[in-house]
Amino acid sequence: MRRRYQRGKPATPTATKREGIGYSRVSSKEQEKEGFSIPAQNKLREEYARQVSIPVTHAFDEAETAKKKGRTKFDQMIALIRKSPERYAVLVEKTDRIYRNFPD
């Protein structure tokens, strides 16, 4: 997870309280079992959300490659954010879990 630090402490959310959207992804069904699992990503994400006091109100987990466009859960997450972009903060274990191609 990307963290911004200020004097050794995680950054706090802006004055406007945001809701967290959790997103975890593995590239394939095989990686879901053998790689850095979705439950492991979720655990780290939830720990971070507690540290910065952002309640995770939505979570999207999927096993699909990010090399091509058209991931089901990712598209659902983006649709939710577009309804009210100032309301949400997206929380991920690493940014490469969200995107690997320029259009995303």
C-alpha positions in Angstrom: 0.0 0.0 0.0 1.2 3.4 -0.8 1.7 5.5 2.3 2.5 9.1 2.6 4.5 9.9 5.7 4.7 13.0 7.7 7.3 12.9 10.4 7.3 9.2 10.5 3.5 8.7 10.7 1.0 7.6 8.1 -0.9 10.5 6.5 -4.4 11.0 7.9 -7.4 11.4 5.5 -8.5 14.9 4.5 -11.0 16.9 6.6 -13.8 15.3 4.5 -14.3 11.8 5.8 -14.0 9.2 3.1 -15.2 5.7 2.8 -12.7 3.0 1.7 -13.1 0.8 -1.3 -10.9 -2.2 -1.0 -9.5 -3.9 -4.1 -7.5 -7.1 -4.2 -6.4 -9.0 -7.3 -4.4 -11.9 -8.4 -3.5 -12.4 -12.1 -4.9 -15.9 -12.5 -6.8 -18.7 -10.7 -3.4 -20.5 -10.2 -1.9 -17.5 -8.6 -4.9 -17.2 -6.3 -3.7 -20.5 -4.7 0.1 -20.1 -5.0 0.9 -16.4 -5.2 0.3 -13.5 -2.8 -3.3 -14.5 -2.0 -6.4 -12.3 -1.9 -6.9 -13.0 1.8 -3.3 -11.9 2.5 -3.8 -8.7 0.5 -7.1 -8.0 2.3 -5.5 -8.4 5.7 -2.8 -5.8 4.9 -5.4 -3.5 3.5 -7.6 -3.8 6.5 -4.7 -3.1 8.9 -3.9 0.0 6.9 -7.5 1.2 6.9 -7.6 0.9 10.7 -4.4 2.9 11.0 -5.7 5.8 9.0 -9.3 5.5 10.2 -10.9 4.9 6.9 -13.9 2.5 7.1 -13.9 0.0 4.2 -17.5 0.0 3.0 -17.0 -1.8 -0.3 -14.6 -4.6 -1.3 -13.8 -6.0 -4.7 -11.7 -9.2 -5.1 -10.9 -10.8 -8.4 -8.6 -13.3 -10.1 -8.0 -11.7 -13.5 -5.0 -10.3 -15.4 -4.7 -6.5 -15.6 -2.9 -6.7 -18.9 -6.1 -6.4 -20.8 -9.1 -4.1 -20.4 -12.4 -5.4 -19.1 -12.1 -6.8 -15.5 -15.5 -7.4 -14.0 -14.9 -6.3 -10.4 -12.6 -3.5 -11.4 -15.2 -2.1 -13.8 -17.8 -2.3 -11.0 -15.5 -0.5 -8.6 -14.9 2.3 -11.2 -18.6 2.7 -11.8 -19.2 3.1 -8.0 -16.4 5.7 -7.8 -17.7 7.7 -10.7 -21.0 8.2 -8.9 -19.3 10.1 -6.1 -15.5 10.4 -6.6 -15.0 12.7 -3.6 -16.6 10.2 -1.3 -14.2 7.3 -1.8 -10.6 6.3 -1.2 -9.3 3.2 -3.0 -7.2 1.0 -0.8 -4.9 -1.7 -2.3 -1.9 -3.7 -1.2 0.2 -2.4 -4.2 -0.7 -0.1 -7.1 0.1 -2.9 -9.5 -3.0 -4.7 -8.2 -5.1 -2.0 -9.8 -3.6 -1.4 -13.1 -1.0 -2.7 -15.6 -2.2 -1.0 -18.7 -2.4 2.7 -19.6 -6.2 3.0 -20.2 -6.9 1.8 -16.7 
